[in-house]
Amino acid sequence: MNPADGFDPEAYWETRLRTRPDLRGTGHRGFSVAYNREMYAVATDRLRDALSKAGISLAGTRVLDVGAGLGYFVERYVEWGAAQVTGVDITQASVETLRRRYPAHTFVQADISSPELSLPGDYDLVFAISILYHIVDEQRFERALAHLCSRVRPGGHLVLVDSFHKPLFPTAPHTRLRALEAYVSVLDRFGFRVVALKPMYFLMGRAFVPVVGPKVLSWPLVLRHLLQLERSLGTRLRSNLNGLKILIALRSEPASSA
């Protein structure tokens, strides 16, 4: 529990995954399952494109998926050729589900912001897709990011999703969006260089109007037009302002001795 505000992330996410064992559990709870399905599809396409443009292939790689949830991205990494996926989640609901679905891979219940985090080995790729902004305490956020950086092998990549832009107005109690500088200070310490920063969404995931917005945007006809506009903007714009972005950072290789 975060003593500053009484928010208990493990209890929150355990309850959420058990009561909503679908894409609303890990996605946007205010939208329909159909909306979340399309939103995840857009995220998948944008993630795959960002990896491709950065020259990254998952074929034969060791992947660490942080905040594995119910396994949406685990499935993608396996499809894209990862040899071994290790998933970490704060909830028992996630680990129980994923161990059943993917017995060839490894799943661990752990809080990545805890002082001690034991994970097997180093990884070619470490993913934290829309995870770190759910750590609302600053000290725990920095500790979590340091843990992730330390698990990337030299020459490997760290892939993160956040807005990398500090919001003007308060967000939900379980969310704290941060500016890029909050990440770079830790990345620099571990020898990372940002090689890509790409929009994940332009319009999707935004309620626009509280409560009513998600209901209207989930209507099939409205959703279809929104999706067309979202994909069109992705071909025409390079910036999504304060929307969620995909950051890819490369960990430098050790300098060779002369």
C-alpha positions as CSV (number, residue, x, y, z in Angstrom):
1,M,0.0,0.0,0.0
2,N,1.1,3.5,-0.7
3,P,1.1,5.2,2.8
4,A,0.7,8.6,1.3
5,D,-2.8,8.1,-0.1
6,G,-4.0,4.7,1.1
7,F,-3.9,3.2,-2.4
8,D,-3.2,-0.5,-2.3
9,P,-2.2,-1.5,-5.9
10,E,-2.1,-5.3,-5.3
11,A,-5.7,-5.3,-3.9
12,Y,-6.9,-3.0,-6.6
13,W,-5.6,-5.0,-9.5
14,E,-6.4,-8.4,-7.9
15,T,-10.0,-7.3,-7.6
16,R,-10.1,-5.8,-11.1
17,L,-8.7,-8.9,-12.9
18,R,-10.9,-11.3,-11.0
19,T,-14.1,-9.3,-11.6
20,R,-13.3,-8.3,-15.2
21,P,-11.3,-11.3,-16.7
22,D,-11.3,-9.7,-20.1
23,L,-9.7,-6.7,-21.9
24,R,-11.6,-4.3,-19.6
25,G,-9.6,-5.7,-16.7
26,T,-6.3,-4.5,-18.1
27,G,-7.5,-1.9,-20.6
28,H,-9.9,1.0,-20.1
29,R,-12.6,-0.1,-17.7
30,G,-15.1,2.6,-18.9
31,F,-15.3,1.3,-22.5
32,S,-16.9,-1.9,-23.8
33,V,-14.9,-5.1,-24.5
34,A,-15.3,-4.4,-28.3
35,Y,-13.8,-0.9,-27.9
36,N,-10.9,-2.3,-25.8
37,R,-10.3,-5.0,-28.4
38,E,-9.9,-2.4,-31.2
39,M,-7.7,-0.3,-28.9
40,Y,-5.4,-3.2,-28.2
41,A,-5.3,-4.0,-31.9
42,V,-4.1,-0.4,-32.7
43,A,-1.5,-0.7,-29.9
44,T,-0.3,-4.0,-31.3
45,D,0.1,-2.5,-34.8
46,R,1.9,0.6,-33.5
47,L,4.2,-1.5,-31.2
48,R,5.1,-3.9,-34.0
49,D,5.8,-0.9,-36.4
50,A,8.0,0.8,-33.8
51,L,10.0,-2.3,-33.2
52,S,10.5,-2.9,-36.9
53,K,11.6,0.6,-37.5
54,A,14.1,0.3,-34.7
55,G,15.5,-2.9,-36.3
56,I,14.3,-5.2,-33.5
57,S,13.2,-8.7,-34.1
58,L,11.8,-11.0,-31.4
59,A,12.8,-14.2,-33.1
60,G,14.7,-16.4,-30.7
61,T,14.8,-13.8,-27.9
62,R,14.3,-13.9,-24.1
63,V,11.5,-11.5,-23.2
64,L,10.5,-10.1,-19.8
65,D,6.9,-8.8,-19.8
66,V,6.2,-6.6,-16.8
67,G,2.5,-6.3,-15.8
68,A,1.6,-9.4,-17.8
69,G,-2.1,-9.1,-16.8
70,L,-4.2,-11.7,-18.7
71,G,-1.6,-12.3,-21.3
72,Y,-2.6,-10.2,-24.3
73,F,1.0,-9.1,-25.1
74,V,2.4,-12.5,-24.0
75,E,0.5,-13.9,-26.9
76,R,1.9,-11.3,-29.2
77,Y,5.5,-11.9,-28.2
78,V,5.1,-15.7,-28.7
79,E,3.5,-15.0,-32.1
80,W,6.4,-12.8,-33.0
81,G,9.0,-15.5,-32.3
82,A,10.2,-15.1,-28.7
83,A,11.9,-18.2,-27.5
84,Q,11.2,-17.7,-23.8
85,V,8.8,-15.2,-22.1
86,T,8.9,-14.5,-18.4
87,G,5.9,-12.6,-17.2
88,V,5.7,-10.6,-13.9
89,D,2.5,-9.4,-12.4
90,I,1.5,-8.1,-9.0
91,T,-1.6,-10.3,-8.9
92,Q,-2.1,-14.0,-8.2
93,A,-5.1,-13.9,-10.7
94,S,-2.7,-13.1,-13.5
95,V,-0.1,-15.7,-12.6
96,E,-2.6,-18.5,-12.1
97,T,-4.2,-17.7,-15.5
98,L,-1.0,-17.4,-17.5
99,R,0.6,-20.5,-16.0
100,R,-2.4,-22.5,-17.3
101,R,-2.4,-20.9,-20.7
102,Y,1.4,-20.9,-21.4
103,P,3.0,-23.8,-19.5
104,A,6.2,-23.5,-21.6
105,H,6.9,-20.1,-20.2
106,T,7.5,-18.6,-16.8
107,F,5.2,-16.4,-14.7
108,V,6.1,-14.8,-11.3
109,Q,4.0,-12.9,-8.9
110,A,6.0,-9.9,-7.7
111,D,5.8,-6.2,-7.1
112,I,8.4,-4.6,-9.4
113,S,8.6,-1.6,-7.1
114,S,9.6,-3.6,-4.0
115,P,13.2,-3.2,-2.7
116,E,14.1,-6.8,-3.6
117,L,13.1,-8.2,-6.9
118,S,14.4,-11.6,-7.9
119,L,14.1,-12.6,-11.5
120,P,15.9,-15.4,-13.4
121,G,18.6,-14.1,-15.8
122,D,18.9,-11.2,-18.1
123,Y,16.7,-10.4,-21.1
124,D,17.0,-9.3,-24.7
125,L,13.9,-7.3,-24.4
126,V,12.0,-6.0,-21.4
127,F,8.5,-4.6,-22.0
128,A,6.4,-2.5,-19.6
129,I,3.4,-1.6,-21.6
130,S,1.2,1.0,-19.8
131,I,2.5,-0.2,-16.5
132,L,4.9,2.2,-14.8
133,Y,2.4,5.1,-14.7
134,H,0.2,2.9,-12.4
135,I,2.9,3.2,-9.7
136,V,1.8,6.4,-8.1
137,D,4.6,6.8,-5.5
138,E,7.7,8.5,-6.9
139,Q,10.3,6.5,-4.9
140,R,8.6,3.2,-5.9
141,F,8.5,4.3,-9.5
142,E,12.2,5.0,-9.7
143,R,13.0,1.7,-7.9
144,A,10.7,-0.2,-10.4
145,L,12.4,1.5,-13.4
146,A,15.8,0.7,-12.0
147,H,14.9,-2.9,-11.6
148,L,13.7,-3.1,-15.2
149,C,16.9,-1.4,-16.5
150,S,19.1,-3.8,-14.6
151,R,17.4,-6.9,-16.2
152,V,18.2,-5.8,-19.8
153,R,21.4,-7.4,-21.1
154,P,24.0,-5.1,-22.7
155,G,22.9,-4.6,-26.3
156,G,19.2,-5.3,-25.4
157,H,16.2,-3.0,-25.4
158,L,13.7,-1.6,-22.9
159,V,10.3,-0.8,-24.2
160,L,8.0,1.4,-22.2
161,V,4.6,3.1,-22.7
162,D,3.7,6.4,-20.9
163,S,2.6,9.9,-22.1
164,F,6.1,11.1,-21.2
165,H,4.3,14.4,-20.6
166,K,3.2,15.7,-17.2
167,P,-0.6,16.3,-17.3
168,L,-2.1,19.7,-16.4
169,F,-4.9,18.1,-14.4
170,P,-5.0,15.3,-11.8
171,T,-5.5,11.8,-13.2
172,A,-7.2,8.7,-11.6
173,P,-6.0,7.6,-8.1
174,H,-4.3,4.5,-9.7
175,T,-2.5,6.6,-12.4
176,R,0.4,9.1,-12.4
177,L,1.7,10.2,-15.8
178,R,5.2,11.5,-15.9
179,A,7.4,13.7,-18.1
180,L,10.2,12.2,-20.1
181,E,12.8,13.6,-17.8
182,A,11.6,11.4,-15.0
183,Y,12.6,8.4,-17.1
184,V,15.8,9.7,-18.7
185,S,17.5,10.3,-15.3
186,V,17.3,6.6,-14.5
187,L,17.9,5.4,-18.1
188,D,21.2,7.4,-18.2
189,R,22.4,5.8,-15.0
190,F,22.2,2.4,-16.6
191,G,23.7,3.3,-19.9
192,F,20.5,3.5,-22.0
193,R,20.0,5.6,-25.1
194,V,16.5,6.4,-26.3
195,V,16.3,5.2,-30.0
196,A,12.6,5.7,-30.6
197,L,9.6,7.6,-29.2
198,K,6.5,6.9,-31.2
199,P,2.7,7.6,-30.7
200,M,0.7,4.7,-29.5
201,Y,-2.7,6.4,-29.8
202,F,-4.0,9.7,-31.2
203,L,-7.7,9.5,-30.1
204,M,-8.3,6.1,-28.6
205,G,-8.3,5.7,-24.8
206,R,-9.6,9.2,-24.3
207,A,-13.0,9.6,-22.8
208,F,-13.4,13.2,-23.9
209,V,-16.5,13.5,-21.7
210,P,-16.5,11.6,-18.3
211,V,-18.9,8.7,-18.0
212,V,-20.9,9.6,-21.1
213,G,-17.9,9.6,-23.5
214,P,-16.9,6.0,-23.1
215,K,-20.5,4.8,-23.6
216,V,-21.0,6.8,-26.8
217,L,-17.6,5.9,-28.2
218,S,-18.4,2.2,-27.6
219,W,-21.5,2.3,-29.9
220,P,-20.5,0.2,-33.0
221,L,-21.1,2.9,-35.6
222,V,-19.2,5.6,-33.6
223,L,-16.4,3.1,-32.8
224,R,-16.0,2.2,-36.5
225,H,-15.6,5.9,-37.5
226,L,-13.3,6.6,-34.5
227,L,-11.1,3.6,-35.5
228,Q,-10.9,4.9,-39.1
229,L,-9.8,8.3,-37.9
230,E,-7.3,6.9,-35.5
231,R,-5.6,4.8,-38.2
232,S,-5.7,7.8,-40.6
233,L,-4.0,10.1,-38.1
234,G,-1.3,7.4,-37.6
235,T,-0.3,7.7,-41.3
236,R,-0.3,11.6,-41.3
237,L,0.9,12.8,-37.9
238,R,4.2,12.3,-36.0
239,S,3.1,13.7,-32.7
240,N,0.1,12.9,-30.5
241,L,0.9,15.7,-28.0
242,N,0.2,14.3,-24.5
243,G,-1.1,11.0,-25.7
244,L,0.5,7.6,-24.8
245,K,3.8,6.9,-26.6
246,I,6.1,3.9,-27.1
247,L,9.6,4.5,-25.9
248,I,12.4,2.2,-27.0
249,A,15.8,2.5,-25.3
250,L,19.0,0.6,-26.1
251,R,21.4,-0.5,-23.4
252,S,25.0,0.2,-24.5
253,E,27.5,-2.7,-24.8
254,P,30.5,-2.6,-22.5
255,A,33.5,-0.8,-24.0
256,S,36.0,-3.3,-25.4
257,S,39.5,-3.3,-23.9
258,A,42.3,-2.2,-26.1
